[in-house]
Amino acid sequence: MNVPSFPFLGFAVLGAILYNLLPAGILRRGLLLLINLIFLSTFVHGWQQALPYAGFLLTGFLGTRLLMAQGPRWRLPVLIAVILFAFFWLKRYTFIPAAINLPFLYTTVGLSYVFFRVLHLIIDAGQGQIKERISPLDYLNYTLNFTALVSGPIQFYQDYREQERNGEKVDLFAAGWAAERIIVGMFKVAIVSTLLMQGQKAAIADLAVASTFPMRVLYCALIGAIYPLFLYANFSGYTDFVIGCARLFRIRLPENFHHPFIAENFIAFWSRWHITLSNWLKVYVYTPFLMTAMRRIPSPAIEPYLAVAAYFVTFFLVGAWHGQTSMFLFFGVLQGGGVAMNKLYQVAMTKRLSRKGYKQLSAEPWYRVFCRALTFTWFAFTLLWFWSTWGQLGQFIQQAGWPAVACGWVLVLLVAMPALSLLRAVQGPIEARKVDPAAVPASRYWRTALSTAMLIILIGTTVLLNGPAPDVVYKTF
Amino acid sequence: MQDIYDKLTEILQDVFDDDEIVASPELAAADVDGWDSLAHVRFILAIERGFGVKFSAAEASAFANVGELANGIAAKRSA
């Protein structure tokens, strides 16, 4: 079952009605487990295909329970290693010898996200952060939560459990809020991201036949700049949709995006893009890495450089997690390198200008416009290793020539300056909550009209095209 | 509890190099200039040394404000 799609929406709404009719407690939680398992079963063809997945979940559960009991400290690193190995093995990472791969097809849908949840439980249980015993029912409902199974967002167990116990009732207002998120999400995925993807494909085709230098520059710029917009519409649309669906089950999933393209540096960008992934890695990689390093090397002069190293490792993992090929490893190097360079630059500028001087520079309008555009351009550049292949990159360079490629990126930077300033002018007041709730764009009448228009376009397009539901890029991770 | 807040004020002023900061339950990272992820770890390690307690990375990341941090310190001291 595709997410987002009308069949999934029907399934979720029907499930939510039954869920809300039942009294809180074992019956409701039992129904949720049934819904989660039915959804998972739509990806499984034959019981054998589900066995590795079940084994991974069982290992995580037994590990969590074992760590919650008193015992020696070595159990935590051993269990972390077991979970890491099981994940890499099941996902068939290239550094795992092919000889030990399972010789049959099996489902791995959402396994990357289940992995983050299981590892979080293992670490927190080992560090005494989970106070109450986790039942098999709660464990399965948390790890297999059908609204967030395919591509997240990654919710921490404590937050999930609190929501499940004391989640807000679904009244008319909540249902309206959920419907709006669902429609906006589906519209972003089915219409906006589809159009953007078609635009990028057209630019790629046009580059192959472009005869003049300015046209080659233009197509290079379009190929590079459209993809981040497509990915944002696609992934944030999916997130809007599942947040809306989860709200019908009284669960508020964490947000994954927060106006990422108005970020003024690459470190800030990653606190606005795929927020739950970067937050997870901040808690379980960046902070422990930095705390351990600073405890071992207690030198104030070295500390900023330890942070640079911690940033590199953390965001290299963010990139490398996306896939098993050398393209994704390089994507990880560019993410880690980007945030590490960003931190080094901050350290150097603070030394050179003093903290106050650097803060003053960072507040200059021209500087903010430039940094915002540079952040977008760098992210768009790194995404080349996310969506293409080495062969395809070589082909683009051959078709366009190095000068046109370089000028294309300069063009992206130049256009991003006014375009993102305009975006900042619109989104800034919304972010700062300075928009009057009574103003027309924020009023519920306007929002209802807009959502209705989106729904009509969505249904019209779906019926007219009669094609399969559009895919979500992160489904494959 | 007041002794915890007094000591936290001292540590905050030292870590952020600002004599104006006063620890209060609502004080959060967004209210203090320069409180980024590196400064946060620096602050947590200074607390560990100052109070003779130890935090896991998950605990260190979970505090939303100084009030929660003070409660965490009090709980660790009484354990």
Interface residues (C-beta under 8 A of the other chain):
Chain A: I123 D124 Q127 G128 Q129 K282 V283 Y284 Y286 T287 P288 L290 M291 M294 R295 E303 P304 A307 R355 K359
Chain B: D33 G34 S37 L38 V41 R42 I44 L45 S56 A57 A58 E59 A60 S61
